[in-house]
Amino acid sequence: MDVTLPADTVLLAQAASEGLGGLVLPLVFLALLYVLLIRPQSKRRRELTRLVASLREGDLVVTLGGIHGEIVDIADGTVDLAVSEDADGRPDAIIRFERSSIVRVLEKSGTALDPGDDPDDGSDDGSDTA
């Protein structure tokens, strides 16, 4: 008793098995895309959200545009930065920014951050010995 399958059934079975093999490569690509691009970006976004929420008056910060200043006032969605001082040490120029434009805190309310906390700040502590 020999059973023969119609040609359509054989072709259908072959196409189904090839389709699963062709699906593996795109799935691997999507997994790599997630691990290399999406996950680190979402982690960085969470860190920035946490940083913006922790801003306090007196913090020395850097904006997205590279402007350094001290926070003198915080409102719901904005911060006022003193970017220069007069001869008496009072704020001379105050600029208002969106809170989301703050990208880095250099010093928290009078307490300098440890240089190990921010490796990309480019500061040199002068401890090189020659």
N, C-alpha and C positions, 0 to 999 in steps of 0.2 A: 504494500500500500504506500504509494508515493504521492505526497501532497505537493502540488505546485501552487505558488502564490502568483497572483496577477502582477504584471510589470508595474502597475501604478502603486501597489502596496510596497513593493521593494524600493522603488524610487522615493516614496514618502518616508520610509524608515531610514533610508540613507540621508535624506535632507534633514530629518529630525536630529540624527546623531551629529551631523556636521554643524547644525545650528547651535548645539550646546558647546561644541568646541570653539566656535566663533564668538561665543559670549564670554569666555574666560578672559581673554585679553582686555576687552573694555572694562570688565569688573576690576581687574588688577590696576588698570590705568586710573580708574575712579578712586580706588583705595589709596594709591600713591598721591593723587591730587589732594585728597583730604588730609593725609598725614603731612605732606610737605607745604601746603598752602593754606588751606582753610583752618585747620586746627591752630597753628601758630598765630594767625591773624585774629581769631576769636579770643585767644589767650591775651594778646596784646590789648585788644579792645576792653576786656574785663579789667586789666591792670590800669588802663587810663581812666575808666569809670571810677575805680576805687580811688585813684589819685585825685581826681576832680572832687569827689565827695569828701576827701580828707583835707581840703584846703582851709587854711585859717589865716586870719589877719596876722601880718608880720612874717609870713613865709616869703622867702626869696625864690622866685620862679623864673622859668623861661617859657616864652610863648611859642606857638607854631611858627611865627615869623622870625624868631631868634631874638626878640626883645627881652632883656633882663630887667626885672623890677621887683619891688616889694609890695605885697598885697596890703592896701590900706583900708579897703572896704569890700565887703562881699554882699551881693544881693542874690535873688533867686537864680538868675541865669547869667549874671555878670560879675566880674571882679574889677576893681579899680587898682591899677598899679602905679606906684610912684617910681618913675624912671630916672629922675635926677633930683638933687637936693641943692638948696641954696647954701650960702656961707654958714648959716646957723644950723644946718643939718635938717631943716624942715623940708618936706616934699615941695619941689618946685614945679614939676610937670607930672600930672596924673592923667593916665590914659585908661579908658574903659574897654575891657575885652569880654568876649563871651567866655564862660567858664571852660567850655570845651576846647578853647584855643591854648590852654595851659598844657604843656606836654612834659614838663620836668620840674621837680622841686629841688632847688640847690641847697636850701637850708630851711628847716622847720622851726619857725617862731623862736629864733635865737639859738637853736641847737644845730650845729653844722653836721651834715651827714658824713658818715665814714666813707672815705674814698673807695672802699671796696663795695659800697652799696650801689654806686653808679659808675661802671667801668667806662662808659663812653663820654664822661664829662670833660675829658681832655685837660684836666688840671694837673699841675706838676707841683708836688709838695716841697720840692727843693732838697730832698734828702739824698740826692745822688752824691756819691763820694768819688773823687778822682785820684 
